[in-house]
Amino acid sequence: MVLPFTIAKVYTSALPYEQVNTLLNQLQPARQQFQLYQVNNYSADLVGNSFTLRNAYPRQNLPAMPKIKGEIMQEAPTTIRLQITPNYFLIAFLLLFPIIFIPSALFQDEWTINGVHRAPVLAERIMILVLAGGIPLAWCYVGAIIPVKKAEEWIVKKLALQ
């Protein structure tokens, strides 16, 4: 069973097995000053026909970088099974806010606003929906889901996968 937001696909590479192994062994992270999604800052751990790509700079604490696991299934043609998983802790943390605040903004009838116990007006409800619900949802998408797609594009390009 594949969890949501995880990409699990089987690819065929135009490169021979030895060249794929060499590319993974010589994988050098590229430090760039201003880069929104740092998908090329990986280091490879190779064990037999399996590999795991992890953040090359773990001290930077970039939770958005997804973990990439791969397994070379065949050598001629080179067939690789990839599994790219986001940081589910980050997703769960960011989804906690909308789960709490969206129902309260929609269904709570009496609030204390500026020391006055009253029902909120529509503008106040919309403000709570957008600020406490919409912004964490957008942050979750930008910070955890888009990097998975960018990492897939990067690894497909790097290993010449089809």
C-alpha positions in Angstrom: 0.0 0.0 0.0 1.3 3.4 -1.0 0.6 6.3 1.3 -0.9 9.5 -0.1 1.5 12.0 -1.7 4.1 9.2 -2.2 5.3 8.6 -5.7 6.0 4.9 -6.4 6.8 4.1 -10.0 9.0 1.8 -12.1 11.2 3.5 -14.7 13.5 2.3 -17.5 16.8 4.1 -17.9 18.6 4.6 -21.2 21.8 4.3 -19.3 23.6 1.0 -18.7 23.6 -0.4 -15.1 27.3 0.5 -14.5 26.7 4.1 -15.5 23.7 4.4 -13.2 25.8 3.0 -10.4 28.6 5.5 -11.2 26.2 8.4 -11.3 24.8 7.5 -7.9 28.3 7.0 -6.4 29.5 10.3 -7.7 26.4 12.2 -6.7 27.7 15.6 -5.5 25.3 18.1 -3.8 25.2 21.5 -5.6 25.0 24.3 -3.1 23.2 27.3 -4.6 22.7 30.6 -2.8 19.0 31.2 -3.6 17.1 28.1 -4.4 13.5 27.5 -3.3 13.5 23.7 -3.7 16.9 22.2 -3.1 16.3 18.9 -4.9 19.9 18.4 -5.9 21.4 18.4 -2.4 21.3 14.6 -2.0 23.9 12.1 -1.0 23.5 8.4 -2.0 23.7 5.3 0.2 24.2 2.3 -2.0 23.6 -1.3 -0.7 23.7 -3.9 -3.4 21.0 -3.1 -6.0 19.2 -0.7 -3.7 19.9 3.0 -3.0 18.6 5.7 -0.7 19.0 9.4 -1.4 19.0 11.6 1.7 19.7 15.2 2.5 23.4 15.9 2.1 23.3 18.7 4.6 21.2 17.4 7.5 22.3 20.2 9.8 20.3 22.7 7.7 17.2 20.9 8.9 15.3 21.0 5.6 12.2 19.0 6.3 10.8 19.6 2.8 13.4 17.4 1.1 11.7 14.0 0.4 13.5 10.7 0.9 14.1 8.8 -2.4 14.5 5.0 -2.3 15.3 3.1 -5.3 15.9 -0.5 -6.4 17.5 -1.6 -9.6 15.4 -4.5 -10.7 17.0 -5.4 -14.0 20.3 -4.7 -15.6 19.5 -5.0 -19.3 17.6 -2.8 -19.8 18.1 -0.9 -16.6 14.8 -0.9 -14.7 14.6 1.1 -11.5 11.7 1.1 -9.0 11.6 4.5 -7.2 9.7 5.5 -4.1 9.7 9.2 -3.2 8.1 10.0 0.2 7.5 13.4 1.7 8.0 14.3 5.3 4.7 13.0 6.8 5.4 14.7 10.2 5.5 18.1 8.5 2.2 17.3 6.6 0.5 16.1 9.8 1.7 19.2 11.8 0.5 21.6 9.1 -2.9 19.8 8.7 -3.5 20.0 12.4 -4.3 23.8 12.2 -7.1 23.5 9.5 -8.6 20.5 11.3 -9.0 22.5 14.5 -9.7 26.0 13.2 -11.9 25.4 10.1 -14.8 23.7 12.0 -14.6 26.2 14.8 -14.8 29.1 12.3 -17.8 27.5 10.6 -19.8 26.1 13.5 -18.9 28.1 16.7 -21.8 30.6 17.4 -20.5 32.5 20.3 -17.0 34.0 20.5 -15.4 36.5 22.8 -14.1 39.3 20.5 -12.4 42.3 22.1 -13.9 41.4 25.5 -17.5 41.2 24.1 -19.3 37.8 24.0 -21.1 37.8 20.7 -21.6 35.9 17.4 -18.9 36.6 14.8 -19.8 38.4 11.6 -19.1 36.9 8.2 -15.9 38.8 7.7 -14.4 37.5 11.0 -15.3 33.9 10.1 -13.7 34.3 6.7 -10.6 35.8 8.2 -10.2 32.8 10.6 -10.8 30.4 7.7 -8.1 32.0 5.6 -5.5 32.7 8.2 -5.8 29.6 10.4 -7.0 27.2 7.7 -5.9 28.3 4.3 -2.4 29.5 5.0 -1.3 26.2 6.7 -2.9 24.2 3.8 -1.0 26.3 1.2 2.2 26.0 3.3 1.7 22.2 3.4 1.3 22.1 -0.4 4.3 24.3 -1.1 6.6 22.9 1.7 5.9 19.2 1.5 4.0 18.2 -1.7 5.7 20.2 -4.4 9.2 19.1 -3.3 8.2 15.5 -4.0 7.2 16.4 -7.6 10.4 18.4 -8.0 12.5 15.5 -6.7 10.9 13.2 -9.1 11.7 15.5 -12.0 15.3 15.8 -10.8 15.9 12.1 -10.4 14.3 11.3 -13.8 16.5 13.8 -15.5 19.6 12.8 -13.5 19.4 9.1 -14.3 17.8 9.5 -17.8 14.7 7.6 -16.8 11.7 7.0 -19.0 
